Amino acid sequence: MSGDKGVEESGPAGPTEAAAENEEVLLDDLRPQFYRMIYNQPTIIFSIFEVLCELLESRGVMRPGEREALIREGIRRWRDEIATR
């Protein structure tokens, strides 16, 4: 910690500029941009899925091997849906 009281330090426990920006944006404001990203770049879904899995694994909610099981199950369901069309 620095001796300057006027300087705010940020870190894992402290506020950050990015966190302040994220608090100001509502989900409803992000939704149209998110839909455009999905339409133009479908791999964004997989990136978000990976981030979610990493978060759940880091918090002990999901075990590391379960990610692959989720991917396999998702592919199986997608194939079943395609087969029934």
PDB file with SEQRES, HELIX, SHEET and CRYST1 records, atoms N, CA, C and O in Angstrom:
SEQRES   1 A   85  MET SER GLY ASP LYS GLY VAL GLU GLU SER GLY PRO ALA          
SEQRES   2 A   85  GLY PRO THR GLU ALA ALA ALA GLU ASN GLU GLU VAL LEU          
SEQRES   3 A   85  LEU ASP ASP LEU ARG PRO GLN PHE TYR ARG MET ILE TYR          
SEQRES   4 A   85  ASN GLN PRO THR ILE ILE PHE SER ILE PHE GLU VAL LEU          
SEQRES   5 A   85  CYS GLU LEU LEU GLU SER ARG GLY VAL MET ARG PRO GLY          
SEQRES   6 A   85  GLU ARG GLU ALA LEU ILE ARG GLU GLY ILE ARG ARG TRP          
SEQRES   7 A   85  ARG ASP GLU ILE ALA THR ARG                                  
HELIX    1 AA1 GLU A   17  GLU A   24  1                                   8    
HELIX    2 AA2 LEU A   27  ASN A   40  1                                  14    
HELIX    3 AA3 THR A   43  SER A   58  1                                  16    
HELIX    4 AA4 GLU A   66  ALA A   83  1                                  18    
CRYST1    1.000    1.000    1.000  90.00  90.00  90.00 P 1           1          
ATOM      1  N   MET A   1       0.847  -1.178   0.000  1.00  0.00           N  
ATOM      2  CA  MET A   1       0.000   0.000   0.000  1.00  0.00           C  
ATOM      3  C   MET A   1       0.883   1.229   0.000  1.00  0.00           C  
ATOM      4  O   MET A   1       1.891   1.255   0.707  1.00  0.00           O  
ATOM      5  N   SER A   2       0.547   2.221  -0.750  1.00  0.00           N  
ATOM      6  CA  SER A   2       1.371   3.421  -0.846  1.00  0.00           C  
ATOM      7  C   SER A   2       1.027   4.385   0.281  1.00  0.00           C  
ATOM      8  O   SER A   2      -0.016   4.267   0.924  1.00  0.00           O  
ATOM      9  N   GLY A   3       1.922   5.337   0.507  1.00  0.00           N  
ATOM     10  CA  GLY A   3       1.704   6.322   1.552  1.00  0.00           C  
ATOM     11  C   GLY A   3       0.801   7.460   1.109  1.00  0.00           C  
ATOM     12  O   GLY A   3       0.383   8.260   1.945  1.00  0.00           O  
ATOM     13  N   ASP A   4       0.488   7.559  -0.170  1.00  0.00           N  
ATOM     14  CA  ASP A   4      -0.374   8.620  -0.682  1.00  0.00           C  
ATOM     15  C   ASP A   4      -1.823   8.265  -0.422  1.00  0.00           C  
ATOM     16  O   ASP A   4      -2.324   7.257  -0.921  1.00  0.00           O  
ATOM     17  N   LYS A   5      -2.498   9.099   0.366  1.00  0.00           N  
ATOM     18  CA  LYS A   5      -3.902   8.826   0.659  1.00  0.00           C  
ATOM     19  C   LYS A   5      -4.807   9.201  -0.502  1.00  0.00           C  
ATOM     20  O   LYS A   5      -5.923   8.691  -0.601  1.00  0.00           O  
ATOM     21  N   GLY A   6      -4.352  10.076  -1.375  1.00  0.00           N  
ATOM     22  CA  GLY A   6      -5.179  10.505  -2.492  1.00  0.00           C  
ATOM     23  C   GLY A   6      -5.178   9.534  -3.655  1.00  0.00           C  
ATOM     24  O   GLY A   6      -5.973   9.685  -4.583  1.00  0.00           O  
ATOM     25  N   VAL A   7      -4.297   8.534  -3.626  1.00  0.00           N  
ATOM     26  CA  VAL A   7      -4.200   7.569  -4.714  1.00  0.00           C  
ATOM     27  C   VAL A   7      -4.939   6.310  -4.315  1.00  0.00           C  
ATOM     28  O   VAL A   7      -4.631   5.691  -3.297  1.00  0.00           O  
ATOM     29  N   GLU A   8      -5.921   5.934  -5.128  1.00  0.00           N  
ATOM     30  CA  GLU A   8      -6.677   4.718  -4.843  1.00  0.00           C  
ATOM     31  C   GLU A   8      -6.023   3.546  -5.542  1.00  0.00           C  
ATOM     32  O   GLU A   8      -5.838   3.555  -6.758  1.00  0.00           O  
ATOM     33  N   GLU A   9      -5.679   2.548  -4.769  1.00  0.00           N  
ATOM     34  CA  GLU A   9      -5.089   1.347  -5.352  1.00  0.00           C  
ATOM     35  C   GLU A   9      -6.204   0.369  -5.675  1.00  0.00           C  
ATOM     36  O   GLU A   9      -7.197   0.270  -4.955  1.00  0.00           O  
ATOM     37  N   SER A  10      -6.022  -0.337  -6.754  1.00  0.00           N  
ATOM     38  CA  SER A  10      -7.008  -1.352  -7.108  1.00  0.00           C  
ATOM     39  C   SER A  10      -6.314  -2.689  -7.187  1.00  0.00           C  
ATOM     40  O   SER A  10      -5.125  -2.776  -7.497  1.00  0.00           O  
ATOM     41  N   GLY A  11      -7.053  -3.706  -6.909  1.00  0.00           N  
ATOM     42  CA  GLY A  11      -6.527  -5.059  -6.942  1.00  0.00           C  
ATOM     43  C   GLY A  11      -7.676  -6.028  -6.896  1.00  0.00           C  
ATOM     44  O   GLY A  11      -8.815  -5.657  -7.181  1.00  0.00           O  
ATOM     45  N   PRO A  12      -7.397  -7.275  -6.538  1.00  0.00           N  
ATOM     46  CA  PRO A  12      -8.457  -8.271  -6.507  1.00  0.00           C  
ATOM     47  C   PRO A  12      -9.620  -7.884  -5.600  1.00  0.00           C  
ATOM     48  O   PRO A  12     -10.773  -8.176  -5.918  1.00  0.00           O  
ATOM     49  N   ALA A  13      -9.334  -7.227  -4.471  1.00  0.00           N  
ATOM     50  CA  ALA A  13     -10.399  -6.875  -3.545  1.00  0.00           C  
ATOM     51  C   ALA A  13     -10.898  -5.451  -3.750  1.00  0.00           C  
ATOM     52  O   ALA A  13     -11.979  -5.104  -3.273  1.00  0.00           O  
ATOM     53  N   GLY A  14     -10.135  -4.627  -4.448  1.00  0.00           N  
ATOM     54  CA  GLY A  14     -10.498  -3.226  -4.616  1.00  0.00           C  
ATOM     55  C   GLY A  14     -11.235  -2.965  -5.906  1.00  0.00           C  
ATOM     56  O   GLY A  14     -11.279  -3.821  -6.790  1.00  0.00           O  
ATOM     57  N   PRO A  15     -11.816  -1.782  -6.019  1.00  0.00           N  
ATOM     58  CA  PRO A  15     -12.552  -1.442  -7.244  1.00  0.00           C  
ATOM     59  C   PRO A  15     -11.598  -1.230  -8.409  1.00  0.00           C  
ATOM     60  O   PRO A  15     -10.457  -0.804  -8.231  1.00  0.00           O  
ATOM     61  N   THR A  16     -12.078  -1.529  -9.578  1.00  0.00           N  
ATOM     62  CA  THR A  16     -11.298  -1.297 -10.787  1.00  0.00           C  
ATOM     63  C   THR A  16     -12.128  -0.468 -11.748  1.00  0.00           C  
ATOM     64  O   THR A  16     -13.350  -0.388 -11.622  1.00  0.00           O  
ATOM     65  N   GLU A  17     -11.460   0.142 -12.698  1.00  0.00           N  
ATOM     66  CA  GLU A  17     -12.165   0.955 -13.683  1.00  0.00           C  
ATOM     67  C   GLU A  17     -13.101   0.095 -14.522  1.00  0.00           C  
ATOM     68  O   GLU A  17     -14.216   0.510 -14.836  1.00  0.00           O  
ATOM     69  N   ALA A  18     -12.648  -1.106 -14.886  1.00  0.00           N  
ATOM     70  CA  ALA A  18     -13.487  -2.001 -15.690  1.00  0.00           C  
ATOM     71  C   ALA A  18     -14.729  -2.403 -14.920  1.00  0.00           C  
ATOM     72  O   ALA A  18     -15.816  -2.470 -15.495  1.00  0.00           O  
ATOM     73  N   ALA A  19     -14.591  -2.673 -13.632  1.00  0.00           N  
ATOM     74  CA  ALA A  19     -15.749  -3.058 -12.822  1.00  0.00           C  
ATOM     75  C   ALA A  19     -16.744  -1.909 -12.745  1.00  0.00           C  
ATOM     76  O   ALA A  19     -17.953  -2.133 -12.813  1.00  0.00           O  
ATOM     77  N   ALA A  20     -16.254  -0.690 -12.604  1.00  0.00           N  
ATOM     78  CA  ALA A  20     -17.142   0.468 -12.552  1.00  0.00           C  
ATOM     79  C   ALA A  20     -17.890   0.630 -13.863  1.00  0.00           C  
ATOM     80  O   ALA A  20     -19.078   0.952 -13.861  1.00  0.00           O  
ATOM     81  N   GLU A  21     -17.211   0.412 -14.986  1.00  0.00           N  
ATOM     82  CA  GLU A  21     -17.876   0.497 -16.289  1.00  0.00           C  
ATOM     83  C   GLU A  21     -18.949  -0.570 -16.417  1.00  0.00           C  
ATOM     84  O   GLU A  21     -20.042  -0.294 -16.909  1.00  0.00           O  
ATOM     85  N   ASN A  22     -18.647  -1.792 -15.977  1.00  0.00           N  
ATOM     86  CA  ASN A  22     -19.596  -2.893 -16.096  1.00  0.00           C  
ATOM     87  C   ASN A  22     -20.834  -2.663 -15.251  1.00  0.00           C  
ATOM     88  O   ASN A  22     -21.921  -3.093 -15.637  1.00  0.00           O  
ATOM     89  N   GLU A  23     -20.706  -2.000 -14.115  1.00  0.00           N  
ATOM     90  CA  GLU A  23     -21.852  -1.744 -13.260  1.00  0.00           C  
ATOM     91  C   GLU A  23     -22.819  -0.763 -13.900  1.00  0.00           C  
ATOM     92  O   GLU A  23     -24.021  -0.817 -13.638  1.00  0.00           O  
ATOM     93  N   GLU A  24     -22.313   0.126 -14.728  1.00  0.00           N  
ATOM     94  CA  GLU A  24     -23.151   1.139 -15.346  1.00  0.00           C  
ATOM     95  C   GLU A  24     -23.956   0.602 -16.527  1.00  0.00           C  
ATOM     96  O   GLU A  24     -24.952   1.213 -16.914  1.00  0.00           O  
ATOM     97  N   VAL A  25     -23.553  -0.507 -17.096  1.00  0.00           N  
ATOM     98  CA  VAL A  25     -24.212  -1.061 -18.272  1.00  0.00           C  
ATOM     99  C   VAL A  25     -25.233  -2.101 -17.826  1.00  0.00           C  
ATOM    100  O   VAL A  25     -24.903  -3.027 -17.085  1.00  0.00           O  
ATOM    101  N   LEU A  26     -26.458  -1.947 -18.273  1.00  0.00           N  
ATOM    102  CA  LEU A  26     -27.517  -2.891 -17.945  1.00  0.00           C  
ATOM    103  C   LEU A  26     -27.541  -4.023 -18.963  1.00  0.00           C  
ATOM    104  O   LEU A  26     -27.128  -3.853 -20.110  1.00  0.00           O  
ATOM    105  N   LEU A  27     -28.025  -5.165 -18.532  1.00  0.00           N  
ATOM    106  CA  LEU A  27     -28.119  -6.319 -19.423  1.00  0.00           C  
ATOM    107  C   LEU A  27     -28.972  -5.996 -20.645  1.00  0.00           C  
ATOM    108  O   LEU A  27     -28.646  -6.406 -21.759  1.00  0.00           O  
ATOM    109  N   ASP A  28     -30.051  -5.272 -20.442  1.00  0.00           N  
ATOM    110  CA  ASP A  28     -30.916  -4.913 -21.573  1.00  0.00           C  
ATOM    111  C   ASP A  28     -30.176  -4.064 -22.605  1.00  0.00           C  
ATOM    112  O   ASP A  28     -30.474  -4.133 -23.797  1.00  0.00           O  
ATOM    113  N   ASP A  29     -29.217  -3.269 -22.147  1.00  0.00           N  
ATOM    114  CA  ASP A  29     -28.421  -2.464 -23.074  1.00  0.00           C  
ATOM    115  C   ASP A  29     -27.449  -3.327 -23.872  1.00  0.00           C  
ATOM    116  O   ASP A  29     -27.140  -3.018 -25.023  1.00  0.00           O  
ATOM    117  N   LEU A  30     -26.969  -4.407 -23.261  1.00  0.00           N  
ATOM    118  CA  LEU A  30     -26.000  -5.282 -23.922  1.00  0.00           C  
ATOM    119  C   LEU A  30     -26.653  -6.304 -24.850  1.00  0.00           C  
ATOM    120  O   LEU A  30     -26.004  -6.816 -25.762  1.00  0.00           O  
ATOM    121  N   ARG A  31     -27.918  -6.601 -24.626  1.00  0.00           N  
ATOM    122  CA  ARG A  31     -28.590  -7.670 -25.367  1.00  0.00           C  
ATOM    123  C   ARG A  31     -28.512  -7.514 -26.885  1.00  0.00           C  
ATOM    124  O   ARG A  31     -28.162  -8.490 -27.548  1.00  0.00           O  
ATOM    125  N   PRO A  32     -28.812  -6.359 -27.484  1.00  0.00           N  
ATOM    126  CA  PRO A  32     -28.715  -6.239 -28.951  1.00  0.00           C  
ATOM    127  C   PRO A  32     -27.303  -6.486 -29.469  1.00  0.00           C  
ATOM    128  O   PRO A  32     -27.124  -7.138 -30.497  1.00  0.00           O  
ATOM    129  N   GLN A  33     -26.298  -5.969 -28.764  1.00  0.00           N  
ATOM    130  CA  GLN A  33     -24.908  -6.189 -29.175  1.00  0.00           C  
ATOM    131  C   GLN A  33     -24.560  -7.676 -29.075  1.00  0.00           C  
ATOM    132  O   GLN A  33     -23.886  -8.220 -29.949  1.00  0.00           O  
ATOM    133  N   PHE A  34     -25.019  -8.320 -28.019  1.00  0.00           N  
ATOM    134  CA  PHE A  34     -24.765  -9.747 -27.828  1.00  0.00           C  
ATOM    135  C   PHE A  34     -25.402 -10.562 -28.956  1.00  0.00           C  
ATOM    136  O   PHE A  34     -24.768 -11.470 -29.495  1.00  0.00           O  
ATOM    137  N   TYR A  35     -26.638 -10.249 -29.315  1.00  0.00           N  
ATOM    138  CA  TYR A  35     -27.311 -10.964 -30.402  1.00  0.00           C  
ATOM    139  C   TYR A  35     -26.575 -10.780 -31.727  1.00  0.00           C  
ATOM    140  O   TYR A  35     -26.447 -11.730 -32.499  1.00  0.00           O  
ATOM    141  N   ARG A  36     -26.088  -9.562 -31.998  1.00  0.00           N  
ATOM    142  CA  ARG A  36     -25.324  -9.328 -33.231  1.00  0.00           C  
ATOM    143  C   ARG A  36     -24.035 -10.142 -33.231  1.00  0.00           C  
ATOM    144  O   ARG A  36     -23.646 -10.696 -34.259  1.00  0.00           O  
ATOM    145  N   MET A  37     -23.372 -10.212 -32.074  1.00  0.00           N  
ATOM    146  CA  MET A  37     -22.130 -10.992 -31.990  1.00  0.00           C  
ATOM    147  C   MET A  37     -22.406 -12.466 -32.265  1.00  0.00           C  
ATOM    148  O   MET A  37     -21.635 -13.120 -32.968  1.00  0.00           O  
ATOM    149  N   ILE A  38     -23.497 -12.993 -31.718  1.00  0.00           N  
ATOM    150  CA  ILE A  38     -23.837 -14.400 -31.941  1.00  0.00           C  
ATOM    151  C   ILE A  38     -24.141 -14.637 -33.414  1.00  0.00           C  
ATOM    152  O   ILE A  38     -23.702 -15.634 -33.988  1.00  0.00           O  
ATOM    153  N   TYR A  39     -24.889 -13.730 -34.025  1.00  0.00           N  
ATOM    154  CA  TYR A  39     -25.252 -13.887 -35.427  1.00  0.00           C  
ATOM    155  C   TYR A  39     -24.019 -13.813 -36.322  1.00  0.00           C  
ATOM    156  O   TYR A  39     -23.871 -14.613 -37.245  1.00  0.00           O  
ATOM    157  N   ASN A  40     -23.138 -12.860 -36.053  1.00  0.00           N  
ATOM    158  CA  ASN A  40     -21.965 -12.649 -36.896  1.00  0.00           C  
ATOM    159  C   ASN A  40     -20.797 -13.559 -36.560  1.00  0.00           C  
ATOM    160  O   ASN A  40     -19.964 -13.835 -37.423  1.00  0.00           O  
ATOM    161  N   GLN A  41     -20.722 -14.026 -35.333  1.00  0.00           N  
ATOM    162  CA  GLN A  41     -19.583 -14.831 -34.898  1.00  0.00           C  
ATOM    163  C   GLN A  41     -20.068 -15.875 -33.888  1.00  0.00           C  
ATOM    164  O   GLN A  41     -19.939 -15.665 -32.682  1.00  0.00           O  
ATOM    165  N   PRO A  42     -20.625 -16.994 -34.362  1.00  0.00           N  
ATOM    166  CA  PRO A  42     -21.189 -18.005 -33.451  1.00  0.00           C  
ATOM    167  C   PRO A  42     -20.193 -18.571 -32.438  1.00  0.00           C  
ATOM    168  O   PRO A  42     -20.613 -19.121 -31.420  1.00  0.00           O  
ATOM    169  N   THR A  43     -18.890 -18.453 -32.688  1.00  0.00           N  
ATOM    170  CA  THR A  43     -17.920 -18.995 -31.736  1.00  0.00           C  
ATOM    171  C   THR A  43     -17.943 -18.255 -30.405  1.00  0.00           C  
ATOM    172  O   THR A  43     -17.367 -18.731 -29.427  1.00  0.00           O  
ATOM    173  N   ILE A  44     -18.607 -17.090 -30.352  1.00  0.00           N  
ATOM    174  CA  ILE A  44     -18.713 -16.362 -29.085  1.00  0.00           C  
ATOM    175  C   ILE A  44     -19.435 -17.212 -28.046  1.00  0.00           C  
ATOM    176  O   ILE A  44     -19.127 -17.134 -26.857  1.00  0.00           O  
ATOM    177  N   ILE A  45     -20.396 -18.023 -28.488  1.00  0.00           N  
ATOM    178  CA  ILE A  45     -21.126 -18.897 -27.562  1.00  0.00           C  
ATOM    179  C   ILE A  45     -20.160 -19.863 -26.891  1.00  0.00           C  
ATOM    180  O   ILE A  45     -20.219 -20.057 -25.676  1.00  0.00           O  
ATOM    181  N   PHE A  46     -19.278 -20.464 -27.666  1.00  0.00           N  
ATOM    182  CA  PHE A  46     -18.331 -21.412 -27.095  1.00  0.00           C  
ATOM    183  C   PHE A  46     -17.356 -20.706 -26.158  1.00  0.00           C  
ATOM    184  O   PHE A  46     -16.990 -21.258 -25.121  1.00  0.00           O  
ATOM    185  N   SER A  47     -16.937 -19.509 -26.505  1.00  0.00           N  
ATOM    186  CA  SER A  47     -16.039 -18.746 -25.629  1.00  0.00           C  
ATOM    187  C   SER A  47     -16.705 -18.448 -24.291  1.00  0.00           C  
ATOM    188  O   SER A  47     -16.080 -18.581 -23.238  1.00  0.00           O  
ATOM    189  N   ILE A  48     -17.962 -18.047 -24.332  1.00  0.00           N  
ATOM    190  CA  ILE A  48     -18.700 -17.770 -23.101  1.00  0.00           C  
ATOM    191  C   ILE A  48     -18.867 -19.053 -22.297  1.00  0.00           C  
ATOM    192  O   ILE A  48     -18.740 -19.036 -21.073  1.00  0.00           O  
ATOM    193  N   PHE A  49     -19.151 -20.161 -22.968  1.00  0.00           N  
ATOM    194  CA  PHE A  49     -19.277 -21.452 -22.298  1.00  0.00           C  
ATOM    195  C   PHE A  49     -17.979 -21.818 -21.581  1.00  0.00           C  
ATOM    196  O   PHE A  49     -18.010 -22.277 -20.439  1.00  0.00           O  
ATOM    197  N   GLU A  50     -16.838 -21.617 -22.247  1.00  0.00           N  
ATOM    198  CA  GLU A  50     -15.543 -21.922 -21.631  1.00  0.00           C  
ATOM    199  C   GLU A  50     -15.295 -21.061 -20.399  1.00  0.00           C  
ATOM    200  O   GLU A  50     -14.809 -21.555 -19.382  1.00  0.00           O  
ATOM    201  N   VAL A  51     -15.624 -19.785 -20.485  1.00  0.00           N  
ATOM    202  CA  VAL A  51     -15.442 -18.885 -19.342  1.00  0.00           C  
ATOM    203  C   VAL A  51     -16.332 -19.328 -18.184  1.00  0.00           C  
ATOM    204  O   VAL A  51     -15.896 -19.342 -17.033  1.00  0.00           O  
ATOM    205  N   LEU A  52     -17.575 -19.688 -18.487  1.00  0.00           N  
ATOM    206  CA  LEU A  52     -18.496 -20.154 -17.452  1.00  0.00           C  
ATOM    207  C   LEU A  52     -17.977 -21.425 -16.789  1.00  0.00           C  
ATOM    208  O   LEU A  52     -18.011 -21.548 -15.564  1.00  0.00           O  
ATOM    209  N   CYS A  53     -17.501 -22.366 -17.590  1.00  0.00           N  
ATOM    210  CA  CYS A  53     -16.953 -23.608 -17.039  1.00  0.00           C  
ATOM    211  C   CYS A  53     -15.741 -23.329 -16.156  1.00  0.00           C  
ATOM    212  O   CYS A  53     -15.614 -23.912 -15.080  1.00  0.00           O  
ATOM    213  N   GLU A  54     -14.856 -22.450 -16.596  1.00  0.00           N  
ATOM    214  CA  GLU A  54     -13.677 -22.105 -15.789  1.00  0.00           C  
ATOM    215  C   GLU A  54     -14.089 -21.475 -14.464  1.00  0.00           C  
ATOM    216  O   GLU A  54     -13.494 -21.762 -13.425  1.00  0.00           O  
ATOM    217  N   LEU A  55     -15.097 -20.626 -14.497  1.00  0.00           N  
ATOM    218  CA  LEU A  55     -15.589 -20.006 -13.273  1.00  0.00           C  
ATOM    219  C   LEU A  55     -16.159 -21.060 -12.327  1.00  0.00           C  
ATOM    220  O   LEU A  55     -15.850 -21.069 -11.135  1.00  0.00           O  
ATOM    221  N   LEU A  56     -16.992 -21.946 -12.869  1.00  0.00           N  
ATOM    222  CA  LEU A  56     -17.593 -22.992 -12.036  1.00  0.00           C  
ATOM    223  C   LEU A  56     -16.544 -23.942 -11.480  1.00  0.00           C  
ATOM    224  O   LEU A  56     -16.650 -24.379 -10.334  1.00  0.00           O  
ATOM    225  N   GLU A  57     -15.533 -24.268 -12.279  1.00  0.00           N  
ATOM    226  CA  GLU A  57     -14.450 -25.128 -11.803  1.00  0.00           C  
ATOM    227  C   GLU A  57     -13.646 -24.435 -10.708  1.00  0.00           C  
ATOM    228  O   GLU A  57     -13.300 -25.063  -9.708  1.00  0.00           O  
ATOM    229  N   SER A  58     -13.348 -23.163 -10.882  1.00  0.00           N  
ATOM    230  CA  SER A  58     -12.542 -22.439  -9.888  1.00  0.00           C  
ATOM    231  C   SER A  58     -13.274 -22.302  -8.560  1.00  0.00           C  
ATOM    232  O   SER A  58     -12.639 -22.190  -7.511  1.00  0.00           O  
ATOM    233  N   ARG A  59     -14.593 -22.310  -8.596  1.00  0.00           N  
ATOM    234  CA  ARG A  59     -15.382 -22.195  -7.366  1.00  0.00           C  
ATOM    235  C   ARG A  59     -15.774 -23.549  -6.794  1.00  0.00           C  
ATOM    236  O   ARG A  59     -16.456 -23.621  -5.772  1.00  0.00           O  
ATOM    237  N   GLY A  60     -15.345 -24.618  -7.449  1.00  0.00           N  
ATOM    238  CA  GLY A  60     -15.622 -25.957  -6.948  1.00  0.00           C  
ATOM    239  C   GLY A  60     -17.027 -26.462  -7.219  1.00  0.00           C  
ATOM    240  O   GLY A  60     -17.444 -27.467  -6.643  1.00  0.00           O  
ATOM    241  N   VAL A  61     -17.757 -25.788  -8.082  1.00  0.00           N  
ATOM    242  CA  VAL A  61     -19.119 -26.195  -8.418  1.00  0.00           C  
ATOM    243  C   VAL A  61     -19.103 -27.316  -9.448  1.00  0.00           C  
ATOM    244  O   VAL A  61     -19.976 -28.184  -9.449  1.00  0.00           O  
ATOM    245  N   MET A  62     -18.106 -27.291 -10.321  1.00  0.00           N  
ATOM    246  CA  MET A  62     -18.004 -28.270 -11.394  1.00  0.00           C  
ATOM    247  C   MET A  62     -16.598 -28.854 -11.395  1.00  0.00           C  
ATOM    248  O   MET A  62     -15.612 -28.139 -11.220  1.00  0.00           O  
ATOM    249  N   ARG A  63     -16.524 -30.166 -11.597  1.00  0.00           N  
ATOM    250  CA  ARG A  63     -15.215 -30.820 -11.680  1.00  0.00           C  
ATOM    251  C   ARG A  63     -14.656 -30.661 -13.091  1.00  0.00           C  
ATOM    252  O   ARG A  63     -15.426 -30.530 -14.043  1.00  0.00           O  
ATOM    253  N   PRO A  64     -13.321 -30.669 -13.243  1.00  0.00           N  
ATOM    254  CA  PRO A  64     -12.698 -30.455 -14.556  1.00  0.00           C  
ATOM    255  C   PRO A  64     -13.205 -31.396 -15.655  1.00  0.00           C  
ATOM    256  O   PRO A  64     -13.359 -30.943 -16.789  1.00  0.00           O  
ATOM    257  N   GLY A  65     -13.469 -32.659 -15.388  1.00  0.00           N  
ATOM    258  CA  GLY A  65     -13.915 -33.593 -16.415  1.00  0.00           C  
ATOM    259  C   GLY A  65     -15.340 -33.379 -16.882  1.00  0.00           C  
ATOM    260  O   GLY A  65     -15.739 -33.906 -17.921  1.00  0.00           O  
ATOM    261  N   GLU A  66     -16.108 -32.618 -16.133  1.00  0.00           N  
ATOM    262  CA  GLU A  66     -17.514 -32.418 -16.492  1.00  0.00           C  
ATOM    263  C   GLU A  66     -17.690 -31.518 -17.711  1.00  0.00           C  
ATOM    264  O   GLU A  66     -18.717 -31.593 -18.385  1.00  0.00           O  
ATOM    265  N   ARG A  67     -16.724 -30.684 -18.000  1.00  0.00           N  
ATOM    266  CA  ARG A  67     -16.814 -29.809 -19.173  1.00  0.00           C  
ATOM    267  C   ARG A  67     -16.931 -30.645 -20.444  1.00  0.00           C  
ATOM    268  O   ARG A  67     -17.791 -30.393 -21.287  1.00  0.00           O  
ATOM    269  N   GLU A  68     -16.057 -31.642 -20.573  1.00  0.00           N  
ATOM    270  CA  GLU A  68     -16.086 -32.505 -21.757  1.00  0.00           C  
ATOM    271  C   GLU A  68     -17.407 -33.270 -21.838  1.00  0.00           C  
ATOM    272  O   GLU A  68     -17.952 -33.460 -22.925  1.00  0.00           O  
ATOM    273  N   ALA A  69     -17.918 -33.704 -20.693  1.00  0.00           N  
ATOM    274  CA  ALA A  69     -19.200 -34.413 -20.679  1.00  0.00           C  
ATOM    275  C   ALA A  69     -20.326 -33.493 -21.159  1.00  0.00           C  
ATOM    276  O   ALA A  69     -21.210 -33.929 -21.898  1.00  0.00           O  
ATOM    277  N   LEU A  70     -20.298 -32.237 -20.749  1.00  0.00           N  
ATOM    278  CA  LEU A  70     -21.308 -31.281 -21.209  1.00  0.00           C  
ATOM    279  C   LEU A  70     -21.218 -31.057 -22.713  1.00  0.00           C  
ATOM    280  O   LEU A  70     -22.239 -30.980 -23.398  1.00  0.00           O  
ATOM    281  N   ILE A  71     -20.008 -30.956 -23.220  1.00  0.00           N  
ATOM    282  CA  ILE A  71     -19.820 -30.758 -24.662  1.00  0.00           C  
ATOM    283  C   ILE A  71     -20.347 -31.968 -25.427  1.00  0.00           C  
ATOM    284  O   ILE A  71     -21.063 -31.816 -26.416  1.00  0.00           O  
ATOM    285  N   ARG A  72     -19.993 -33.172 -24.970  1.00  0.00           N  
ATOM    286  CA  ARG A  72     -20.477 -34.393 -25.645  1.00  0.00           C  
ATOM    287  C   ARG A  72     -21.999 -34.472 -25.619  1.00  0.00           C  
ATOM    288  O   ARG A  72     -22.620 -34.811 -26.626  1.00  0.00           O  
ATOM    289  N   GLU A  73     -22.601 -34.162 -24.474  1.00  0.00           N  
ATOM    290  CA  GLU A  73     -24.063 -34.205 -24.361  1.00  0.00           C  
ATOM    291  C   GLU A  73     -24.709 -33.156 -25.261  1.00  0.00           C  
ATOM    292  O   GLU A  73     -25.735 -33.422 -25.887  1.00  0.00           O  
ATOM    293  N   GLY A  74     -24.115 -31.970 -25.328  1.00  0.00           N  
ATOM    294  CA  GLY A  74     -24.644 -30.933 -26.213  1.00  0.00           C  
ATOM    295  C   GLY A  74     -24.602 -31.350 -27.673  1.00  0.00           C  
ATOM    296  O   GLY A  74     -25.554 -31.117 -28.418  1.00  0.00           O  
ATOM    297  N   ILE A  75     -23.498 -31.967 -28.084  1.00  0.00           N  
ATOM    298  CA  ILE A  75     -23.374 -32.450 -29.467  1.00  0.00           C  
ATOM    299  C   ILE A  75     -24.385 -33.553 -29.735  1.00  0.00           C  
ATOM    300  O   ILE A  75     -24.996 -33.588 -30.803  1.00  0.00           O  
ATOM    301  N   ARG A  76     -24.567 -34.459 -28.772  1.00  0.00           N  
ATOM    302  CA  ARG A  76     -25.537 -35.547 -28.936  1.00  0.00           C  
ATOM    303  C   ARG A  76     -26.945 -34.985 -29.113  1.00  0.00           C  
ATOM    304  O   ARG A  76     -27.682 -35.420 -29.999  1.00  0.00           O  
ATOM    305  N   ARG A  77     -27.316 -34.024 -28.276  1.00  0.00           N  
ATOM    306  CA  ARG A  77     -28.658 -33.430 -28.382  1.00  0.00           C  
ATOM    307  C   ARG A  77     -28.829 -32.695 -29.707  1.00  0.00           C  
ATOM    308  O   ARG A  77     -29.897 -32.755 -30.315  1.00  0.00           O  
ATOM    309  N   TRP A  78     -27.788 -32.005 -30.157  1.00  0.00           N  
ATOM    310  CA  TRP A  78     -27.852 -31.298 -31.431  1.00  0.00           C  
ATOM    311  C   TRP A  78     -28.059 -32.290 -32.570  1.00  0.00           C  
ATOM    312  O   TRP A  78     -28.886 -32.059 -33.452  1.00  0.00           O  
ATOM    313  N   ARG A  79     -27.309 -33.395 -32.556  1.00  0.00           N  
ATOM    314  CA  ARG A  79     -27.468 -34.419 -33.599  1.00  0.00           C  
ATOM    315  C   ARG A  79     -28.863 -35.023 -33.576  1.00  0.00           C  
ATOM    316  O   ARG A  79     -29.459 -35.249 -34.629  1.00  0.00           O  
ATOM    317  N   ASP A  80     -29.394 -35.287 -32.372  1.00  0.00           N  
ATOM    318  CA  ASP A  80     -30.753 -35.825 -32.262  1.00  0.00           C  
ATOM    319  C   ASP A  80     -31.773 -34.852 -32.837  1.00  0.00           C  
ATOM    320  O   ASP A  80     -32.716 -35.261 -33.515  1.00  0.00           O  
ATOM    321  N   GLU A  81     -31.587 -33.579 -32.569  1.00  0.00           N  
ATOM    322  CA  GLU A  81     -32.509 -32.570 -33.088  1.00  0.00           C  
ATOM    323  C   GLU A  81     -32.438 -32.502 -34.611  1.00  0.00           C  
ATOM    324  O   GLU A  81     -33.470 -32.411 -35.277  1.00  0.00           O  
ATOM    325  N   ILE A  82     -31.233 -32.547 -35.162  1.00  0.00           N  
ATOM    326  CA  ILE A  82     -31.060 -32.514 -36.614  1.00  0.00           C  
ATOM    327  C   ILE A  82     -31.693 -33.755 -37.243  1.00  0.00           C  
ATOM    328  O   ILE A  82     -32.315 -33.666 -38.302  1.00  0.00           O  
ATOM    329  N   ALA A  83     -31.538 -34.902 -36.601  1.00  0.00           N  
ATOM    330  CA  ALA A  83     -32.065 -36.162 -37.137  1.00  0.00           C  
ATOM    331  C   ALA A  83     -33.593 -36.182 -37.158  1.00  0.00           C  
ATOM    332  O   ALA A  83     -34.182 -36.865 -37.995  1.00  0.00           O  
ATOM    333  N   THR A  84     -34.244 -35.447 -36.256  1.00  0.00           N  
ATOM    334  CA  THR A  84     -35.706 -35.468 -36.198  1.00  0.00           C  
ATOM    335  C   THR A  84     -36.347 -34.435 -37.116  1.00  0.00           C  
ATOM    336  O   THR A  84     -37.573 -34.370 -37.206  1.00  0.00           O  
ATOM    337  N   ARG A  85     -35.549 -33.634 -37.790  1.00  0.00           N  
ATOM    338  CA  ARG A  85     -36.122 -32.614 -38.686  1.00  0.00           C  
ATOM    339  C   ARG A  85     -36.545 -33.216 -39.981  1.00  0.00           C  
ATOM    340  O   ARG A  85     -37.049 -32.511 -40.855  1.00  0.00           O  
TER     341      ARG A  85                                                      
END                                                                             
